[in-house]
Amino acid sequence: MKLPMGKVPAETLQKAVLGHLGVGSEDVVLGPSLGEDGAVVRVGDKVLVSAMDPITGAVERIGWLAVNINANDVATFGVRPS
């Protein structure tokens, strides 16, 4: 399947990836889905909120962008990034 450059279309991502992730774990509170850049997972008696956002097109301050963009995503879950 040939795709245009850029983001993978949502329908293609759903069919090719999200529909084949296997059996979910009870520890996954919020797992992968379209439009979500983060996940919430139970770890013992605590909850881990993580974010993952690719940084593309930047040639300067890449580290600053990576930290701040992902920290912002964590904050949208109502959690103070740390």
mmCIF file as gemmi writes it, N, C-alpha and C atoms, coordinates in Angstrom:
data_model
loop_
_atom_site.group_PDB
_atom_site.id
_atom_site.type_symbol
_atom_site.label_atom_id
_atom_site.label_alt_id
_atom_site.label_comp_id
_atom_site.label_asym_id
_atom_site.label_entity_id
_atom_site.label_seq_id
_atom_site.pdbx_PDB_ins_code
_atom_site.Cartn_x
_atom_site.Cartn_y
_atom_site.Cartn_z
_atom_site.occupancy
_atom_site.B_iso_or_equiv
_atom_site.pdbx_formal_charge
_atom_site.auth_seq_id
_atom_site.auth_asym_id
_atom_site.pdbx_PDB_model_num
ATOM 1 N N . MET Axp A 1 ? 0.853 -1.162 0 1 0 ? 1 A 1
ATOM 2 C CA . MET Axp A 1 ? 0 0 0 1 0 ? 1 A 1
ATOM 3 C C . MET Axp A 1 ? 0.905 1.233 0 1 0 ? 1 A 1
ATOM 4 N N . LYS Axp A 2 ? 0.707 2.085 -0.974 1 0 ? 2 A 1
ATOM 5 C CA . LYS Axp A 2 ? 1.49 3.313 -1.065 1 0 ? 2 A 1
ATOM 6 C C . LYS Axp A 2 ? 0.716 4.445 -0.406 1 0 ? 2 A 1
ATOM 7 N N . LEU Axp A 3 ? 1.388 5.149 0.494 1 0 ? 3 A 1
ATOM 8 C CA . LEU Axp A 3 ? 0.77 6.263 1.21 1 0 ? 3 A 1
ATOM 9 C C . LEU Axp A 3 ? 1.472 7.561 0.844 1 0 ? 3 A 1
ATOM 10 N N . PRO Axp A 4 ? 0.742 8.663 0.888 1 0 ? 4 A 1
ATOM 11 C CA . PRO Axp A 4 ? 1.383 9.957 0.657 1 0 ? 4 A 1
ATOM 12 C C . PRO Axp A 4 ? 2.277 10.311 1.847 1 0 ? 4 A 1
ATOM 13 N N . MET Axp A 5 ? 3.205 11.232 1.622 1 0 ? 5 A 1
ATOM 14 C CA . MET Axp A 5 ? 4.064 11.686 2.721 1 0 ? 5 A 1
ATOM 15 C C . MET Axp A 5 ? 3.225 12.401 3.767 1 0 ? 5 A 1
ATOM 16 N N . GLY Axp A 6 ? 3.686 12.359 5.011 1 0 ? 6 A 1
ATOM 17 C CA . GLY Axp A 6 ? 2.98 13.038 6.088 1 0 ? 6 A 1
ATOM 18 C C . GLY Axp A 6 ? 2.363 12.055 7.057 1 0 ? 6 A 1
ATOM 19 N N . LYS Axp A 7 ? 1.363 12.509 7.789 1 0 ? 7 A 1
ATOM 20 C CA . LYS Axp A 7 ? 0.695 11.666 8.784 1 0 ? 7 A 1
ATOM 21 C C . LYS Axp A 7 ? -0.075 10.541 8.108 1 0 ? 7 A 1
ATOM 22 N N . VAL Axp A 8 ? -0.077 9.394 8.764 1 0 ? 8 A 1
ATOM 23 C CA . VAL Axp A 8 ? -0.863 8.259 8.284 1 0 ? 8 A 1
ATOM 24 C C . VAL Axp A 8 ? -2.337 8.594 8.5 1 0 ? 8 A 1
ATOM 25 N N . PRO Axp A 9 ? -3.171 8.386 7.484 1 0 ? 9 A 1
ATOM 26 C CA . PRO Axp A 9 ? -4.601 8.664 7.667 1 0 ? 9 A 1
ATOM 27 C C . PRO Axp A 9 ? -5.181 7.847 8.823 1 0 ? 9 A 1
ATOM 28 N N . ALA Axp A 10 ? -6.103 8.428 9.575 1 0 ? 10 A 1
ATOM 29 C CA . ALA Axp A 10 ? -6.681 7.784 10.759 1 0 ? 10 A 1
ATOM 30 C C . ALA Axp A 10 ? -7.273 6.422 10.435 1 0 ? 10 A 1
ATOM 31 N N . GLU Axp A 11 ? -7.969 6.302 9.33 1 0 ? 11 A 1
ATOM 32 C CA . GLU Axp A 11 ? -8.59 5.018 8.966 1 0 ? 11 A 1
ATOM 33 C C . GLU Axp A 11 ? -7.527 3.948 8.734 1 0 ? 11 A 1
ATOM 34 N N . THR Axp A 12 ? -6.429 4.304 8.086 1 0 ? 12 A 1
ATOM 35 C CA . THR Axp A 12 ? -5.341 3.356 7.844 1 0 ? 12 A 1
ATOM 36 C C . THR Axp A 12 ? -4.687 2.949 9.157 1 0 ? 12 A 1
ATOM 37 N N . LEU Axp A 13 ? -4.456 3.906 10.039 1 0 ? 13 A 1
ATOM 38 C CA . LEU Axp A 13 ? -3.859 3.61 11.342 1 0 ? 13 A 1
ATOM 39 C C . LEU Axp A 13 ? -4.747 2.665 12.142 1 0 ? 13 A 1
ATOM 40 N N . GLN Axp A 14 ? -6.033 2.902 12.127 1 0 ? 14 A 1
ATOM 41 C CA . GLN Axp A 14 ? -6.977 2.046 12.856 1 0 ? 14 A 1
ATOM 42 C C . GLN Axp A 14 ? -6.92 0.615 12.333 1 0 ? 14 A 1
ATOM 43 N N . LYS Axp A 15 ? -6.956 0.459 11.018 1 0 ? 15 A 1
ATOM 44 C CA . LYS Axp A 15 ? -6.961 -0.883 10.417 1 0 ? 15 A 1
ATOM 45 C C . LYS Axp A 15 ? -5.616 -1.589 10.562 1 0 ? 15 A 1
ATOM 46 N N . ALA Axp A 16 ? -4.526 -0.86 10.352 1 0 ? 16 A 1
ATOM 47 C CA . ALA Axp A 16 ? -3.207 -1.482 10.309 1 0 ? 16 A 1
ATOM 48 C C . ALA Axp A 16 ? -2.564 -1.675 11.678 1 0 ? 16 A 1
ATOM 49 N N . VAL Axp A 17 ? -2.888 -0.82 12.658 1 0 ? 17 A 1
ATOM 50 C CA . VAL Axp A 17 ? -2.197 -0.881 13.948 1 0 ? 17 A 1
ATOM 51 C C . VAL Axp A 17 ? -3.157 -1.085 15.11 1 0 ? 17 A 1
ATOM 52 N N . LEU Axp A 18 ? -4.019 -0.108 15.334 1 0 ? 18 A 1
ATOM 53 C CA . LEU Axp A 18 ? -4.835 -0.116 16.549 1 0 ? 18 A 1
ATOM 54 C C . LEU Axp A 18 ? -5.752 -1.326 16.644 1 0 ? 18 A 1
ATOM 55 N N . GLY Axp A 19 ? -6.171 -1.865 15.527 1 0 ? 19 A 1
ATOM 56 C CA . GLY Axp A 19 ? -7.041 -3.034 15.544 1 0 ? 19 A 1
ATOM 57 C C . GLY Axp A 19 ? -6.328 -4.34 15.829 1 0 ? 19 A 1
ATOM 58 N N . HIS Axp A 20 ? -4.986 -4.301 15.922 1 0 ? 20 A 1
ATOM 59 C CA . HIS Axp A 20 ? -4.203 -5.53 16.087 1 0 ? 20 A 1
ATOM 60 C C . HIS Axp A 20 ? -3.278 -5.491 17.297 1 0 ? 20 A 1
ATOM 61 N N . LEU Axp A 21 ? -3.65 -4.761 18.327 1 0 ? 21 A 1
ATOM 62 C CA . LEU Axp A 21 ? -2.764 -4.618 19.482 1 0 ? 21 A 1
ATOM 63 C C . LEU Axp A 21 ? -2.879 -5.748 20.489 1 0 ? 21 A 1
ATOM 64 N N . GLY Axp A 22 ? -3.796 -6.654 20.284 1 0 ? 22 A 1
ATOM 65 C CA . GLY Axp A 22 ? -3.893 -7.798 21.177 1 0 ? 22 A 1
ATOM 66 C C . GLY Axp A 22 ? -4.773 -7.546 22.379 1 0 ? 22 A 1
ATOM 67 N N . VAL Axp A 23 ? -4.705 -8.46 23.324 1 0 ? 23 A 1
ATOM 68 C CA . VAL Axp A 23 ? -5.538 -8.41 24.517 1 0 ? 23 A 1
ATOM 69 C C . VAL Axp A 23 ? -5.048 -7.304 25.439 1 0 ? 23 A 1
ATOM 70 N N . GLY Axp A 24 ? -5.978 -6.524 25.92 1 0 ? 24 A 1
ATOM 71 C CA . GLY Axp A 24 ? -5.621 -5.431 26.818 1 0 ? 24 A 1
ATOM 72 C C . GLY Axp A 24 ? -5.329 -5.924 28.218 1 0 ? 24 A 1
ATOM 73 N N . SER Axp A 25 ? -4.587 -5.16 28.949 1 0 ? 25 A 1
ATOM 74 C CA . SER Axp A 25 ? -4.273 -5.465 30.336 1 0 ? 25 A 1
ATOM 75 C C . SER Axp A 25 ? -5.192 -4.654 31.237 1 0 ? 25 A 1
ATOM 76 N N . GLU Axp A 26 ? -5.575 -5.223 32.36 1 0 ? 26 A 1
ATOM 77 C CA . GLU Axp A 26 ? -6.395 -4.49 33.324 1 0 ? 26 A 1
ATOM 78 C C . GLU Axp A 26 ? -5.634 -3.303 33.908 1 0 ? 26 A 1
ATOM 79 N N . ASP Axp A 27 ? -4.31 -3.326 33.792 1 0 ? 27 A 1
ATOM 80 C CA . ASP Axp A 27 ? -3.496 -2.227 34.309 1 0 ? 27 A 1
ATOM 81 C C . ASP Axp A 27 ? -3.503 -1.009 33.387 1 0 ? 27 A 1
ATOM 82 N N . VAL Axp A 28 ? -3.929 -1.187 32.148 1 0 ? 28 A 1
ATOM 83 C CA . VAL Axp A 28 ? -3.987 -0.066 31.21 1 0 ? 28 A 1
ATOM 84 C C . VAL Axp A 28 ? -5.307 0.66 31.423 1 0 ? 28 A 1
ATOM 85 N N . VAL Axp A 29 ? -5.232 1.85 31.996 1 0 ? 29 A 1
ATOM 86 C CA . VAL Axp A 29 ? -6.424 2.657 32.257 1 0 ? 29 A 1
ATOM 87 C C . VAL Axp A 29 ? -6.851 3.356 30.974 1 0 ? 29 A 1
ATOM 88 N N . LEU Axp A 30 ? -5.895 3.938 30.258 1 0 ? 30 A 1
ATOM 89 C CA . LEU Axp A 30 ? -6.143 4.581 28.972 1 0 ? 30 A 1
ATOM 90 C C . LEU Axp A 30 ? -5.02 4.175 28.045 1 0 ? 30 A 1
ATOM 91 N N . GLY Axp A 31 ? -5.364 3.416 27.03 1 0 ? 31 A 1
ATOM 92 C CA . GLY Axp A 31 ? -4.359 2.926 26.096 1 0 ? 31 A 1
ATOM 93 C C . GLY Axp A 31 ? -4.374 3.69 24.792 1 0 ? 31 A 1
ATOM 94 N N . PRO Axp A 32 ? -3.777 3.103 23.755 1 0 ? 32 A 1
ATOM 95 C CA . PRO Axp A 32 ? -3.656 3.783 22.477 1 0 ? 32 A 1
ATOM 96 C C . PRO Axp A 32 ? -5.003 4.001 21.803 1 0 ? 32 A 1
ATOM 97 N N . SER Axp A 33 ? -5.156 5.188 21.249 1 0 ? 33 A 1
ATOM 98 C CA . SER Axp A 33 ? -6.347 5.499 20.461 1 0 ? 33 A 1
ATOM 99 C C . SER Axp A 33 ? -6.056 6.723 19.611 1 0 ? 33 A 1
ATOM 100 N N . LEU Axp A 34 ? -6.861 6.916 18.612 1 0 ? 34 A 1
ATOM 101 C CA . LEU Axp A 34 ? -6.678 8.067 17.733 1 0 ? 34 A 1
ATOM 102 C C . LEU Axp A 34 ? -6.901 9.356 18.508 1 0 ? 34 A 1
ATOM 103 N N . GLY Axp A 35 ? -6.012 10.29 18.331 1 0 ? 35 A 1
ATOM 104 C CA . GLY Axp A 35 ? -6.155 11.587 18.979 1 0 ? 35 A 1
ATOM 105 C C . GLY Axp A 35 ? -5.576 11.673 20.378 1 0 ? 35 A 1
ATOM 106 N N . GLU Axp A 36 ? -5.113 10.556 20.923 1 0 ? 36 A 1
ATOM 107 C CA . GLU Axp A 36 ? -4.505 10.559 22.26 1 0 ? 36 A 1
ATOM 108 C C . GLU Axp A 36 ? -2.995 10.483 22.119 1 0 ? 36 A 1
ATOM 109 N N . ASP Axp A 37 ? -2.293 11.376 22.77 1 0 ? 37 A 1
ATOM 110 C CA . ASP Axp A 37 ? -0.834 11.364 22.758 1 0 ? 37 A 1
ATOM 111 C C . ASP Axp A 37 ? -0.272 10.827 24.063 1 0 ? 37 A 1
ATOM 112 N N . GLY Axp A 38 ? -1.13 10.277 24.901 1 0 ? 38 A 1
ATOM 113 C CA . GLY Axp A 38 ? -0.672 9.805 26.195 1 0 ? 38 A 1
ATOM 114 C C . GLY Axp A 38 ? -1.324 8.497 26.581 1 0 ? 38 A 1
ATOM 115 N N . ALA Axp A 39 ? -0.856 7.958 27.68 1 0 ? 39 A 1
ATOM 116 C CA . ALA Axp A 39 ? -1.403 6.715 28.213 1 0 ? 39 A 1
ATOM 117 C C . ALA Axp A 39 ? -1.409 6.799 29.736 1 0 ? 39 A 1
ATOM 118 N N . VAL Axp A 40 ? -2.312 6.037 30.336 1 0 ? 40 A 1
ATOM 119 C CA . VAL Axp A 40 ? -2.397 5.949 31.791 1 0 ? 40 A 1
ATOM 120 C C . VAL Axp A 40 ? -2.345 4.469 32.15 1 0 ? 40 A 1
ATOM 121 N N . VAL Axp A 41 ? -1.377 4.106 32.998 1 0 ? 41 A 1
ATOM 122 C CA . VAL Axp A 41 ? -1.153 2.703 33.353 1 0 ? 41 A 1
ATOM 123 C C . VAL Axp A 41 ? -1.019 2.586 34.866 1 0 ? 41 A 1
ATOM 124 N N . ARG Axp A 42 ? -1.675 1.576 35.457 1 0 ? 42 A 1
ATOM 125 C CA . ARG Axp A 42 ? -1.506 1.291 36.891 1 0 ? 42 A 1
ATOM 126 C C . ARG Axp A 42 ? -0.176 0.575 37.093 1 0 ? 42 A 1
ATOM 127 N N . VAL Axp A 43 ? 0.587 1.052 38.063 1 0 ? 43 A 1
ATOM 128 C CA . VAL Axp A 43 ? 1.852 0.415 38.433 1 0 ? 43 A 1
ATOM 129 C C . VAL Axp A 43 ? 1.795 0.228 39.939 1 0 ? 43 A 1
ATOM 130 N N . GLY Axp A 44 ? 1.436 -0.97 40.359 1 0 ? 44 A 1
ATOM 131 C CA . GLY Axp A 44 ? 1.247 -1.213 41.785 1 0 ? 44 A 1
ATOM 132 C C . GLY Axp A 44 ? 0.069 -0.406 42.289 1 0 ? 44 A 1
ATOM 133 N N . ASP Axp A 45 ? 0.294 0.386 43.345 1 0 ? 45 A 1
ATOM 134 C CA . ASP Axp A 45 ? -0.791 1.204 43.894 1 0 ? 45 A 1
ATOM 135 C C . ASP Axp A 45 ? -0.739 2.643 43.37 1 0 ? 45 A 1
ATOM 136 N N . LYS Axp A 46 ? 0.064 2.87 42.34 1 0 ? 46 A 1
ATOM 137 C CA . LYS Axp A 46 ? 0.186 4.207 41.741 1 0 ? 46 A 1
ATOM 138 C C . LYS Axp A 46 ? -0.269 4.159 40.289 1 0 ? 46 A 1
ATOM 139 N N . VAL Axp A 47 ? -0.36 5.333 39.685 1 0 ? 47 A 1
ATOM 140 C CA . VAL Axp A 47 ? -0.739 5.439 38.28 1 0 ? 47 A 1
ATOM 141 C C . VAL Axp A 47 ? 0.354 6.213 37.554 1 0 ? 47 A 1
ATOM 142 N N . LEU Axp A 48 ? 0.78 5.701 36.404 1 0 ? 48 A 1
ATOM 143 C CA . LEU Axp A 48 ? 1.791 6.349 35.582 1 0 ? 48 A 1
ATOM 144 C C . LEU Axp A 48 ? 1.106 6.985 34.382 1 0 ? 48 A 1
ATOM 145 N N . VAL Axp A 49 ? 1.316 8.279 34.201 1 0 ? 49 A 1
ATOM 146 C CA . VAL Axp A 49 ? 0.815 8.987 33.028 1 0 ? 49 A 1
ATOM 147 C C . VAL Axp A 49 ? 2.023 9.281 32.15 1 0 ? 49 A 1
ATOM 148 N N . SER Axp A 50 ? 1.972 8.84 30.906 1 0 ? 50 A 1
ATOM 149 C CA . SER Axp A 50 ? 3.087 9.083 29.995 1 0 ? 50 A 1
ATOM 150 C C . SER Axp A 50 ? 2.567 9.708 28.71 1 0 ? 50 A 1
ATOM 151 N N . ALA Axp A 51 ? 3.457 10.358 28.004 1 0 ? 51 A 1
ATOM 152 C CA . ALA Axp A 51 ? 3.099 10.988 26.736 1 0 ? 51 A 1
ATOM 153 C C . ALA Axp A 51 ? 4.168 10.664 25.71 1 0 ? 51 A 1
ATOM 154 N N . MET Axp A 52 ? 3.756 10.66 24.472 1 0 ? 52 A 1
ATOM 155 C CA . MET Axp A 52 ? 4.688 10.398 23.392 1 0 ? 52 A 1
ATOM 156 C C . MET Axp A 52 ? 4.237 11.175 22.166 1 0 ? 52 A 1
ATOM 157 N N . ASP Axp A 53 ? 5.03 12.139 21.803 1 0 ? 53 A 1
ATOM 158 C CA . ASP Axp A 53 ? 4.719 12.987 20.663 1 0 ? 53 A 1
ATOM 159 C C . ASP Axp A 53 ? 5.986 13.117 19.834 1 0 ? 53 A 1
ATOM 160 N N . PRO Axp A 54 ? 5.957 12.695 18.584 1 0 ? 54 A 1
ATOM 161 C CA . PRO Axp A 54 ? 7.162 12.861 17.769 1 0 ? 54 A 1
ATOM 162 C C . PRO Axp A 54 ? 7.401 14.341 17.467 1 0 ? 54 A 1
ATOM 163 N N . ILE Axp A 55 ? 8.646 14.714 17.411 1 0 ? 55 A 1
ATOM 164 C CA . ILE Axp A 55 ? 9.009 16.086 17.078 1 0 ? 55 A 1
ATOM 165 C C . ILE Axp A 55 ? 9.574 16.055 15.661 1 0 ? 55 A 1
ATOM 166 N N . THR Axp A 56 ? 8.854 16.639 14.725 1 0 ? 56 A 1
ATOM 167 C CA . THR Axp A 56 ? 9.294 16.643 13.332 1 0 ? 56 A 1
ATOM 168 C C . THR Axp A 56 ? 9.389 18.077 12.833 1 0 ? 56 A 1
ATOM 169 N N . GLY Axp A 57 ? 10.285 18.293 11.922 1 0 ? 57 A 1
ATOM 170 C CA . GLY Axp A 57 ? 10.417 19.599 11.307 1 0 ? 57 A 1
ATOM 171 C C . GLY Axp A 57 ? 11.258 20.589 12.088 1 0 ? 57 A 1
ATOM 172 N N . ALA Axp A 58 ? 11.61 20.268 13.314 1 0 ? 58 A 1
ATOM 173 C CA . ALA Axp A 58 ? 12.404 21.196 14.129 1 0 ? 58 A 1
ATOM 174 C C . ALA Axp A 58 ? 13.884 20.962 13.867 1 0 ? 58 A 1
ATOM 175 N N . VAL Axp A 59 ? 14.636 22.035 13.776 1 0 ? 59 A 1
ATOM 176 C CA . VAL Axp A 59 ? 16.081 21.91 13.617 1 0 ? 59 A 1
ATOM 177 C C . VAL Axp A 59 ? 16.825 22.573 14.775 1 0 ? 59 A 1
ATOM 178 N N . GLU Axp A 60 ? 16.117 23.345 15.562 1 0 ? 60 A 1
ATOM 179 C CA . GLU Axp A 60 ? 16.713 23.989 16.729 1 0 ? 60 A 1
ATOM 180 C C . GLU Axp A 60 ? 15.855 23.703 17.956 1 0 ? 60 A 1
ATOM 181 N N . ARG Axp A 61 ? 16.49 23.673 19.111 1 0 ? 61 A 1
ATOM 182 C CA . ARG Axp A 61 ? 15.805 23.476 20.399 1 0 ? 61 A 1
ATOM 183 C C . ARG Axp A 61 ? 14.967 22.189 20.422 1 0 ? 61 A 1
ATOM 184 N N . ILE Axp A 62 ? 15.47 21.16 19.785 1 0 ? 62 A 1
ATOM 185 C CA . ILE Axp A 62 ? 14.718 19.909 19.676 1 0 ? 62 A 1
ATOM 186 C C . ILE Axp A 62 ? 14.47 19.301 21.052 1 0 ? 62 A 1
ATOM 187 N N . GLY Axp A 63 ? 15.478 19.29 21.912 1 0 ? 63 A 1
ATOM 188 C CA . GLY Axp A 63 ? 15.306 18.742 23.258 1 0 ? 63 A 1
ATOM 189 C C . GLY Axp A 63 ? 14.28 19.521 24.059 1 0 ? 63 A 1
ATOM 190 N N . TRP Axp A 64 ? 14.351 20.847 23.991 1 0 ? 64 A 1
ATOM 191 C CA . TRP Axp A 64 ? 13.39 21.699 24.697 1 0 ? 64 A 1
ATOM 192 C C . TRP Axp A 64 ? 11.98 21.405 24.208 1 0 ? 64 A 1
ATOM 193 N N . LEU Axp A 65 ? 11.811 21.318 22.895 1 0 ? 65 A 1
ATOM 194 C CA . LEU Axp A 65 ? 10.489 21.02 22.335 1 0 ? 65 A 1
ATOM 195 C C . LEU Axp A 65 ? 9.993 19.65 22.789 1 0 ? 65 A 1
ATOM 196 N N . ALA Axp A 66 ? 10.867 18.637 22.734 1 0 ? 66 A 1
ATOM 197 C CA . ALA Axp A 66 ? 10.462 17.281 23.113 1 0 ? 66 A 1
ATOM 198 C C . ALA Axp A 66 ? 9.962 17.239 24.551 1 0 ? 66 A 1
ATOM 199 N N . VAL Axp A 67 ? 10.69 17.872 25.456 1 0 ? 67 A 1
ATOM 200 C CA . VAL Axp A 67 ? 10.287 17.872 26.866 1 0 ? 67 A 1
ATOM 201 C C . VAL Axp A 67 ? 9.003 18.665 27.062 1 0 ? 67 A 1
ATOM 202 N N . ASN Axp A 68 ? 8.941 19.869 26.543 1 0 ? 68 A 1
ATOM 203 C CA . ASN Axp A 68 ? 7.802 20.743 26.807 1 0 ? 68 A 1
ATOM 204 C C . ASN Axp A 68 ? 6.517 20.298 26.122 1 0 ? 68 A 1
ATOM 205 N N . ILE Axp A 69 ? 6.608 19.791 24.92 1 0 ? 69 A 1
ATOM 206 C CA . ILE Axp A 69 ? 5.398 19.314 24.236 1 0 ? 69 A 1
ATOM 207 C C . ILE Axp A 69 ? 4.831 18.1 24.964 1 0 ? 69 A 1
ATOM 208 N N . ASN Axp A 70 ? 5.706 17.173 25.357 1 0 ? 70 A 1
ATOM 209 C CA . ASN Axp A 70 ? 5.22 15.985 26.064 1 0 ? 70 A 1
ATOM 210 C C . ASN Axp A 70 ? 4.774 16.308 27.489 1 0 ? 70 A 1
ATOM 211 N N . ALA Axp A 71 ? 5.448 17.242 28.151 1 0 ? 71 A 1
ATOM 212 C CA . ALA Axp A 71 ? 5.004 17.666 29.484 1 0 ? 71 A 1
ATOM 213 C C . ALA Axp A 71 ? 3.622 18.305 29.399 1 0 ? 71 A 1
ATOM 214 N N . ASN Axp A 72 ? 3.373 19.059 28.351 1 0 ? 72 A 1
ATOM 215 C CA . ASN Axp A 72 ? 2.054 19.65 28.146 1 0 ? 72 A 1
ATOM 216 C C . ASN Axp A 72 ? 0.994 18.56 27.986 1 0 ? 72 A 1
ATOM 217 N N . ASP Axp A 73 ? 1.326 17.511 27.24 1 0 ? 73 A 1
ATOM 218 C CA . ASP Axp A 73 ? 0.373 16.407 27.07 1 0 ? 73 A 1
ATOM 219 C C . ASP Axp A 73 ? 0.066 15.736 28.405 1 0 ? 73 A 1
ATOM 220 N N . VAL Axp A 74 ? 1.085 15.543 29.235 1 0 ? 74 A 1
ATOM 221 C CA . VAL Axp A 74 ? 0.869 14.958 30.564 1 0 ? 74 A 1
ATOM 222 C C . VAL Axp A 74 ? -0.03 15.882 31.384 1 0 ? 74 A 1
ATOM 223 N N . ALA Axp A 75 ? 0.212 17.173 31.311 1 0 ? 75 A 1
ATOM 224 C CA . ALA Axp A 75 ? -0.582 18.136 32.082 1 0 ? 75 A 1
ATOM 225 C C . ALA Axp A 75 ? -2.05 18.128 31.671 1 0 ? 75 A 1
ATOM 226 N N . THR Axp A 76 ? -2.341 17.793 30.421 1 0 ? 76 A 1
ATOM 227 C CA . THR Axp A 76 ? -3.747 17.751 29.994 1 0 ? 76 A 1
ATOM 228 C C . THR Axp A 76 ? -4.521 16.641 30.689 1 0 ? 76 A 1
ATOM 229 N N . PHE Axp A 77 ? -3.815 15.699 31.307 1 0 ? 77 A 1
ATOM 230 C CA . PHE Axp A 77 ? -4.467 14.653 32.095 1 0 ? 77 A 1
ATOM 231 C C . PHE Axp A 77 ? -4.701 15.116 33.534 1 0 ? 77 A 1
ATOM 232 N N . GLY Axp A 78 ? -4.325 16.351 33.831 1 0 ? 78 A 1
ATOM 233 C CA . GLY Axp A 78 ? -4.507 16.883 35.178 1 0 ? 78 A 1
ATOM 234 C C . GLY Axp A 78 ? -3.399 16.488 36.127 1 0 ? 78 A 1
ATOM 235 N N . VAL Axp A 79 ? -2.249 16.136 35.578 1 0 ? 79 A 1
ATOM 236 C CA . VAL Axp A 79 ? -1.116 15.677 36.378 1 0 ? 79 A 1
ATOM 237 C C . VAL Axp A 79 ? 0.036 16.66 36.209 1 0 ? 79 A 1
ATOM 238 N N . ARG Axp A 80 ? 0.76 16.922 37.286 1 0 ? 80 A 1
ATOM 239 C CA . ARG Axp A 80 ? 1.939 17.782 37.196 1 0 ? 80 A 1
ATOM 240 C C . ARG Axp A 80 ? 3.088 16.947 36.623 1 0 ? 80 A 1
ATOM 241 N N . PRO Axp A 81 ? 3.63 17.339 35.463 1 0 ? 81 A 1
ATOM 242 C CA . PRO Axp A 81 ? 4.755 16.585 34.891 1 0 ? 81 A 1
ATOM 243 C C . PRO Axp A 81 ? 5.945 16.567 35.843 1 0 ? 81 A 1
ATOM 244 N N . SER Axp A 82 ? 6.579 15.414 35.96 1 0 ? 82 A 1
ATOM 245 C CA . SER Axp A 82 ? 7.778 15.314 36.799 1 0 ? 82 A 1
ATOM 246 C C . SER Axp A 82 ? 8.711 14.264 36.238 1 0 ? 82 A 1
